[in-house]
Amino acid sequence: MEKVLFFTSYPISHIYPLAGLIGNLISNNYIVYVLSDIKNKDLIESYGANFLQYPFDFTESCYENDMNNYRMKCIEYAQQGKHKEALEEYLKFDIASVMNVNSTRKKQIKKIVESINPNIIFRDAVDHFGKIIANEMNINVIGYMTNNMYSINFLKTNPNYLCKIFMNGFEMEKYLGINYFENFIDIELNLYKKVEKELCAEHIQPLNKFNLDEEFNIIFSLDELQPKSSFFKNKEYLIIKPSNKNFRVNNEVEKDIKTFLETDKKIIYIATGSIVTRDISYYETIIDELSKIDVKLIISAGDKTSYLRNYVKKKNIEKNIMIKEFLPQIYILSKANLFITSGGFNSILESIFHRCPMLILPIASEQRLNGYIIAKRKLGATIYGERNLKKYLLRTTKQVMNDGVIKENLKTISLNMQNENINYDKLYTYLNKKKNV
């Protein structure tokens, strides 16, 4: 039987989309191994795959001291008003933070790969080890991405604007000049080379988590969302839409949540994701602004829950606001009129399936580009930068909740998602071709 080895990323949001693909490979007599973080073990094994644990923390850079040096230089330049130099030191810090490959770690991973002897490797776009070792051991490799792909090709279609979104650079223009981001990609690629040289580091693919350029690649997204301008010439891409199982509503939720949502008022659900959370001022601004209109707010606040409950109590506005540490997201999306989210891709797909308009307030680079796509496809709106939040939140919220075009577009794509036909023929054509080489 053919053996498959997955190199995954650590967030659980990067594991969920693999369920259907792993199940399909197993049903076609492939033995599947998945290399991941220990916290993902139970979920991976529930898919029928063999779990393998990374022998080290693969999220840690090999160059922590150098990262600190870049950070200190960034601060120093900023204090001197040397804004371009400060940004470039920050970018070098960011590049060094993803350089997690050295000879010792590579030997450890290579030993695992040799013990499995896979016929093919599937690697998450954020992975470096699978790509490097597959090349060294002459193993066929398939790339995959659990978000839209926003490649260098995509950014180059309108570099000054899209790179500005990518870098949250709208506030930087006054310091860097209005055309700085026109050449941002070249600046970034040159900095990768510079950092590799300065640190004597193993070569890694620049902007790897945004670029899939293997011979065959899988994107866990929707045809309606993925910009085709991202694709590289002479490479194959298969877009796999999520299974309906991911969006099933579990009605067994706490009674107080059900009671709160039984209302004639419009419901706004606010959640920022599980990886990067917001500071208190973000929630305070949302609560202050949206309590001005006759809606119900239900907020997933994590460790900010206790503070925010006291905050709304002091303002005497708790009647129409529910705040909990965790909330059943899919159940709430099936009831909500607006989802305020930082724009993680699983949340976007869940929102589309349940036809809930989105207001994306992004944190990370890919979330900002997700927001751009959601606004462009008229499935919601986005606001860039917390400085703009108070200025635009109330107006944008009203617009999105009352926009008939957004509702119709969500309905159309949701109906397409409900068609369970996921065609893997393109994948198996490629795999069979590689068997015969």
N, C-alpha and C positions, 0 to 999 in steps of 0.2 A: 504494500500500500504506500502511496505517496505521502510524504510528511511535509507539513506546513508549520513554519515558525513565525509568530507575530511579535514584533517589537512595538510595544505600546507606550503611551504616555501615562503619567501618574493620575490625572484627574479622572474621576469616575465618569464624567461627561464624555470622555474619550473612549470609554469602554462600552457604554450602552449601545451605540450605533453598530457595534460589531456582532451583536447577537444573531441577526439574520444571516449574515455572511458566514459566520462560523458554523451555524446550523446547516447551511446549504453545503458547505465543504464537507462536513461530517457525513451528510446524507449521500454525498457522491464519493464516499469511501476514502476521504483524506483523513489522516491522523493529524489533529491540530494541537499545537503547543503555543502557549501564550506567555511571553516574558513580561512581567509587570510588577507593580508595587504590591506588597503583602495585603494592603487594605482592599485590594480588588480580587483577592483569591476566591472568595465564595461566589461572587457574581460570575467570574470567568468559568469556574467549575460548573455552575448552573447551566451554562451554555453547552456543556458536554466536552469542553476543551481541557487539556492538561496544563495546569498552572505551573509556571516557573518563576522563581523570585530573583529579581536583580540582586547581585551579591554586594551592592553598595548603593548609596543614595544617588541615583543618576540625575537627580534634580540639582545637585550641588556642582558648582563650577570647580575646576581644578586650579583656579587662579584667584582665590579670595583676596589675597594680599594686593595683587595687582588691581583688582576691582576697587579696593579702597583707595589706592593711589590715584586712579582715574577720577574717583568721586571727589577726592580732596582738591584735585586740580580744577575740576568743574566748579567747585565752590569758590576757589581762589580767583578764577577768571571772571566768574559772575560778579564777585565783589569789586573787581577792577573795571566792570562795565564792558568786558571783552566777550560779547554775547555769542559770536560765532565760535570762538575758541571754547567757551563754556559748553555749548551744545555738542561740539565734536568730542570733548572729553566725556560728556554724558553718554554719547553714542558708543564710545570705546568701552565705557563701563558696561553698557548693555550687551555689547558683542562678547566681552569677556565672560559675562554671566551665563552665556549658553555654551561656553567652551568646556564641556564636561568629559572630553576624551583625552586620555593619556595612555602610555604604553602599558602600565600596570592594569588599568581598567580594561583595556582592549584585550589583554591576555586572558583575564577572567571571563569576559564574554565569549571570546573565541573558544575557550574550553567547553562552555555550555553548548555552543553551536556544533562543535565537533562531536559532542556526545549524542546530540539529536540527529545530526547529519541530514538536515532538511533538504528537500528538493527545491523548495522555493521559500523566500522570506517575504512577508508582508510588513511594511514599516510605516508607522505613523509619521506624518510630515515633520513632527518635532524631533524625531529620532535622528541621531548621528551614527550610533554603533551598527545598526542593521545595514545601513548604506555602505559604511567603510568595510565591514567584515565581509559582506556579500561580494564586494568588489575584490577583496583580497583572496577569498576562497572560491571565487568564480561560481557563485550561487545566483540564480535568477532572483530578481527582487521586484516586488510590486509596491508602489507607494500608495498611501491612502490618507485622506484628510477628513476630519469630522466637523468641518466648517466649510463654507464657501472657500474656493481658492481665489486669492487676490494676488496674483503673481506680479513679477516685474513687468511683464507684458501689459497687464491690466493697468498698473500704475502709470505706465508710459503713454496710455491713451490720453491722459490729461494730467501730466505730472505735477504742475504747479498747484492744482486744486486737490487731486487725489492724495498726493504726498502730504499736503497740508492737513487733510483729514487724518491720514495714517499717523502723523506725528502730533496731532492736536496743535497744529502750528498757527492757528489764526491769531493768537495773542503774540506770537513771536515775530510777526511781519514787521512791526514797528522797530524791532531791534535788528532784524536780519535782512530787511529789504523785501519788497513785494515779489521779487523773482527768485528768491533763494531756493525755493522748493522745486523750481524748474529743473535743477541739476542735482536734486537730492539723491537719486539712485546712484549716480556716479560717485558722489561724496561717500555714501554708505559702502559701496563696493570697495572703494579705495581704503576706507577705514578698516574693513575686514582684513585686507592684505597687511595693513600697517600693524594691527593688533597681533596677527599671527606672527609677524616678524619680531615684534617687540617681546612677545612672550615665548617665542620659539615653540609655538603651539601646533598641534595636529591640524591639518587643513580641514575645515568644515564648509559645507555649502552655505554661502551667504544668504541671509533671509530664508533659511531652509523651511521654516514652518509656514511660509506663504507660497512656496514654489514646489510643485510636484512635476518632476521632469524625468521620471523613469520611463522605460519603454512602454509600460502599461500602468495606469493609475486609476484609483477609485476615489470618488468624492461622494461623501454621504450628505446629500443635499437634495434639491429639487431642480428640475429643468427650468422652472420659472424664476429661480433665485440665482443660479450660478451664471456669472458673466462669462460668455464663451471667449471673450477677448483675452481671458487669462491663459487659455490653452497654448502650449508650445507646439510648434510645427513638428510633424513626424512622430508625435507621441499619441498614444491612445488613452481616452478618458471614458470611464463608465460612471455615470451618476446613479447612485443607489438611493432611492427614497426610503424613508423610515417605514417600519411595519406599523400597522394600525394598533398592534398590541401595546406599543409605547404610549398610546393616547387614551387607553381605556379609563373611564371614570369609575373610581371606587367610591360608592355612596356611603361606605361605612366611615363616616367622619364624626368628629365631636359635635354634640348636640348644639352647643353654643355657636359654632360656626354655621351650621345649617340655619339656625334661628336668625342669626345676624344677616344672612344672605337672602332670607325670605322677605323681600321688600319691593316696593314700587320705585324706589330711588335707583339711580344709576350707580353701579358698583365699580370702583377703581381699585385694582389689585397692584400692590407695590412690592417688588422683590428684586434684590440686586445680585443674586447668584451666590454660589457657595465657595468660590475661590478667593475673589477679591471683594471686600465689603466697603461700604461708605462710612464717612465720619458722621458725627451727630448733626452737624450743620445742614447736611444734605437732607436728612429726614425732617429736620425742623422747617426748612424752607418749603418742602412739599406739603407738610401738614398745615403750615400757616397759609399757604396760597390756596390749597384745594378745600380747606374748611370754609372758604368764602362762598362756595357754591353748594347747592343742595344735593350732595352725593354721599355715598358711604365709602369709606376708605378701609381696606383690609391690608395690613402691612406685615410682611415677614421680616423681622428686624434682628434676628440672631441675638448676639450679646448686647445689643442696644435696647432690648425689649423693656427692661425694668425702667431705664431712664426715660424712654419715650412714653411709657404709660403714665409716669409721674408728670411728664411735660404736658400731655393733653388734659390730665386731670386738673392741673393748676390753671389751665386756660379755660376750663369748664366746657370742653368740646368733645368729651369722650363718648357722648351718646351715639354718634355716627362713625366712630373710629374703633376698629378692633386691631390690636397689636399682639402678635404672638412670636415666639422664638422661631418656630417652624410651622409651615402651613401646607395642606395638601394641594399642591399647585394645579394639577390637572382638574381636580374637582372645582376649584375656584375659577379657573379659566373658562370652564363650561358655563359659568354663571355671570362672569364679569363683562363690563362694557368697555373697559380700557385696561391694558396691562402696561404699567410703567416698569421697565426692565433695563438692565445694563446691556442687554443684547447678546447674551450667550446663545449659541446656535440651537441647542436643544430647547431652550425656552421659546425661541422664535418659532420653531417647528410646532411645538405644542400650542402656541397661541394661534398660529394659522389654522391648524387642524380644527380648533374649537371656535374659529371665526371671531377671535377677540382682537380688535385693533390695538396697535402697539405705539407707545411713545418710548423711544429708546434714548436713554441717557448713559452713553457709553463710558467705560473706564479704559479698556485696553485697545490697542491698534485695530485688531480684527473686529472688535465690537463697533468701533467708529465706522468702519467700512460696511459692516452689517447694517448699521443705521442708515447709511447712505443708500444701500440697496433697497431697504424696506421703504424708505421715502420715495425713491425713484420708481419702484414698482407700485406705489400708491397702496401700501398695506398698513401704513401708519406714518409716523413722523419721527424726527430726531432733533435733539438739541445738543450742540457741541459746547462743552466747557461749563463748569459750574457757575462762572460769572454771569452766564446768560440765563441761568435757571430761573431766577426770580422774575427776570424781565419777560420771559416768553412762556413760562409754564402754564399759567392759567389760560391764556389765549390759545395755545397749541392744544391743550387738553380739550377745550370746548370744540375746537375745529375737528379734531380727530374723532371724537365721540359722535359727532353729528354729520360726518362725511359719508354720503351714500355711495360714492365711488369706492372708497376703502372697503365698505361692507360687502359690496358686490364682488370686488376682486378677491377678498378673503373667501367668500362663498365658492367662487369658481375653483380656486386652488385647493380648498379643503375637499371639494368633491373629487378632484383628481387624486388627492392623497388617499382617499378612501378606496380607490381601485387598487386591490392588493397585488396586482400583477407586477412582480419584480423580475425582470429578465436578466439572468446571469449568463446568457449564451455567449456574449462577447468575452467574458472572463474565461469560460471554459475553452473557447476557441484558442485563446492565447495560451492557456495552460497546456492544452493538447499539442499545440505547435512546439512549445518548449520541451515537452516529453520526447518529441520525435527528432530533436536536434542532436 
